[in-house]
């Protein structure tokens, strides 16, 4: 931690609220340095264009000099070091995507890497080719869509976890509060965080970027406003696109793992219902070829059972009791994978495994047949419950477990099933809040049901 002698004065009389980030910054581009100056109470620092070194600045130093290009940016998202030097990632435009409680959620519309790589002239021809290739990857990162952030709220924590943060942790920078599974610029922030002078400013200009699906809808019940907010947080532990990345790694992290949270607000009460999805947690692959549907193949490995154990141990530590809903077919190559999963789950009698042949039972768009599944698991779902708190922040109910759903891609079948379970939970929550009677359901109102479907549609966007 920097000493008082190391720290530069703040630019504003009132510092930022502890843990929050600067909403706007001034970027001044000189020939030898970039200067970042907070416009709302944070600090100022410079990054040398020659080698990427960071230096804190006083207000006078930050304002000095006029031979520069001046622009406004909306966050410093991190820094990466390549062969020829460093590159600083900044958010150049943003869009107000809605709100989470009293905090605004922003979508990062555009980003840009600032080059600090004068050493490139000393590289060999081969190194220059490598640097050019790495830079092309950075250009792809600049255009990554689906990145959201907040300046004063950690979007990576669901409401139940966030409400139970230790008092001291709440006042720490957002990157210290965050769940690292859902921070997609964590590696980019590390160099800034580890730099002694930067630690003072990390809370001011380092938002955590999260890939998620964010959607809000509202309607009225009993002349009172009901607001539903959907978060689907994509995990960064086992990255890769469909087909190319399947199953689990040896640590038990699975491809396409997403935590979905449904928040409901009514008359000062807020509830949260969590579900998770992820690739089948076995060691398996699906080699992409010219066929329409490449065949899945199980990888024989002595650690297979340990992999499954690690995966579900992690889930139980985070969410409590876990119930698995496997939506795969029982025939063909998919059936072989499903049978292998079922066989492994027999090694874990404390985890309830439920197979539901979605295509067979709900074929032809008969999604109401999911009631068959719900009748089987209703008691367990009600036992897991949901999280509920009042306007004073007092916790009234906890969610004690989670449903983990999967098909092969964790897309269509999983979406429909999660939406069905979420609607059932929503009815229970609204009944508890007094917005519905015990005999009422949102499905009885076409308008409300359509708004719920609109909020739930597009979940697959976070998976692709």
C-alpha positions, 0 to 999 in steps of 0.5 A, spaced: 500 500 500 502 506 498 504 511 503 502 518 504 508 521 501 507 516 495 500 519 494 498 525 490 492 529 492 485 528 489 482 533 484 476 534 487 474 537 494 470 531 496 473 524 494 469 518 491 464 514 495 469 508 498 468 502 493 466 506 487 469 508 480 469 515 476 464 515 471 468 520 467 475 521 465 479 526 461 484 523 457 490 527 455 494 524 449 501 527 449 507 525 445 511 521 450 505 520 455 497 519 456 494 523 462 488 520 465 484 525 470 478 523 474 472 529 473 468 527 479 473 526 485 478 521 483 485 522 482 490 523 476 496 519 473 500 518 467 502 512 463 509 513 459 508 511 451 515 508 451 514 503 456 507 503 459 510 505 466 505 509 471 506 515 475 501 518 480 500 526 478 498 532 482 492 536 480 497 541 477 501 536 474 495 533 471 493 540 468 500 542 465 501 542 458 497 544 452 500 540 446 496 534 446 489 531 444 484 531 449 478 527 449 473 524 454 473 516 456 468 512 461 473 508 464 480 504 464 479 497 464 486 494 464 493 494 461 496 488 458 504 487 456 506 484 449 513 483 446 514 491 445 510 494 451 504 495 454 497 497 451 492 500 456 484 499 455 479 504 455 472 505 455 470 510 449 463 510 449 457 507 453 450 506 453 445 506 459 442 499 459 438 500 466 439 500 473 440 495 479 437 498 485 439 505 485 445 504 481 446 505 473 448 499 469 452 501 463 454 497 456 461 498 454 459 500 446 466 501 444 473 500 447 480 502 445 487 500 446 492 505 447 499 503 445 505 504 449 510 500 445 516 504 442 520 498 443 517 495 437 523 498 433 528 494 436 524 487 435 526 482 430 522 481 424 519 475 427 517 478 433 514 484 429 510 479 426 508 476 433 506 483 435 502 484 429 498 478 430 497 479 438 495 486 436 490 483 431 487 479 437 487 486 441 482 489 436 478 483 436 477 484 444 476 492 442 469 490 439 467 484 444 460 485 445 455 484 451 460 487 456 457 491 462 459 494 468 457 499 474 461 505 477 458 503 484 455 496 484 458 490 483 455 486 478 458 479 479 455 478 485 448 476 486 443 479 491 444 474 496 452 474 496 452 481 496 447 482 502 452 478 506 458 481 504 462 483 511 462 491 512 469 492 511 469 489 504 463 493 502 467 499 502 473 496 498 474 497 491 469 493 486 475 489 483 476 487 491 468 485 492 467 481 485 467 474 484 473 473 479 469 468 475 465 473 472 470 479 471 472 478 464 478 484 465 481 481 471 487 479 468 488 486 464 487 489 471 492 485 475 498 489 473 494 496 475 492 493 481 499 490 483 503 497 481 504 501 488 502 507 485 495 505 482 492 502 488 490 509 490 486 510 484 484 503 482 477 504 485 476 510 481 478 508 474 478 501 474 471 498 472 470 490 472 467 488 466 462 482 466 459 478 460 452 478 461 445 478 459 441 484 462 434 485 461 429 489 465 421 489 465 416 492 469 408 491 470 403 493 475 399 488 480 394 491 484 396 498 482 403 497 484 409 497 480 412 490 479 419 490 476 423 484 474 431 484 472 434 478 469 442 477 470 445 472 466 453 472 468 457 468 464 463 464 467 471 465 464 474 459 467 473 454 461 473 459 455 471 457 448 465 457 443 460 452 442 463 445 439 470 447 440 469 447 448 466 442 451 465 438 458 470 440 464 477 441 465 481 437 470 479 442 475 472 441 474 470 448 471 465 447 465 464 450 458 458 455 458 457 456 465 452 461 467 449 463 473 442 466 472 439 471 477 431 473 477 430 479 481 423 482 483 422 488 486 415 490 489 413 495 495 419 495 498 421 488 497 426 485 493 427 477 491 432 473 488 432 466 484 438 463 482 439 458 477 445 455 474 447 452 467 453 449 464 456 443 459 456 436 462 461 436 467 465 430 464 471 430 460 468 430 453 469 433 446 466 434 440 471 435 434 468 440 429 468 437 422 464 438 415 458 434 418 452 438 421 452 435 428 459 432 430 459 426 434 461 427 441 466 423 444 468 421 451 475 422 453 477 416 458 481 419 464 483 416 471 481 423 474 473 422 471 470 421 477 474 426 481 473 432 476 465 431 477 466 431 484 470 437 484 465 441 480 459 439 484 464 441 491 465 448 488 457 448 486 455 446 493 460 451 497 457 457 493 450 455 492 448 450 497 444 443 495 445 442 488 439 438 484 441 436 477 436 436 471 439 433 465 435 434 459 439 430 454 436 425 449 437 418 451 438 415 444 444 415 439 451 419 441 447 424 445 444 418 449 451 415 450 454 421 453 447 422 458 448 415 460 455 416 462 453 422 466 448 418 469 453 413 471 458 418 474 452 421 478 451 414 482 457 416 485 454 422 489 448 420 492 447 426 496 446 430 489 439 429 486 440 427 479 434 428 474 433 426 467 428 429 463 428 427 455 426 434 453 425 432 446 421 426 447 416 429 452 416 436 449 417 435 442 413 439 437 413 445 442 409 442 447 413 446 452 407 446 457 409 438 458 415 441 463 409 441 468 411 433 468 418 435 470 416 440 475 411 435 479 417 431 480 421 436 483 416 441 486 418 439 493 425 440 492 424 447 488 420 449 494 425 447 499 431 451 496 426 457 496 429 464 494 432 470 497 428 475 500 429 482 503 425 488 505 427 495 504 431 496 510 436 490 508 433 485 513 434 478 510 427 475 510 428 468 506 435 465 504 435 460 497 439 454 500 440 451 494 440 451 486 438 447 480 443 446 475 440 445 468 444 442 462 442 439 455 448 439 450 449 446 448 446 449 454 441 453 449 434 452 447 432 446 451 436 449 457 433 456 456 426 453 456 426 449 462 430 455 466 424 460 464 419 455 466 422 454 473 423 461 474 416 463 472 414 458 477 418 461 482 416 468 480 409 466 482 411 464 489 415 470 490 409 475 488 404 471 492 409 472 498 410 479 497 402 480 497 402 482 489 398 475 488 393 471 491 395 463 493 391 461 487 393 467 482 399 466 477 402 471 472 400 466 466 393 468 467 394 475 464 397 475 457 400 482 458 404 480 464 406 473 461 408 477 455 413 481 459 415 476 463 417 472 456 420 478 453 425 479 459 427 471 459 428 471 451 435 471 448 438 468 454 442 464 449 445 470 447 450 470 453 452 463 451 454 464 444 
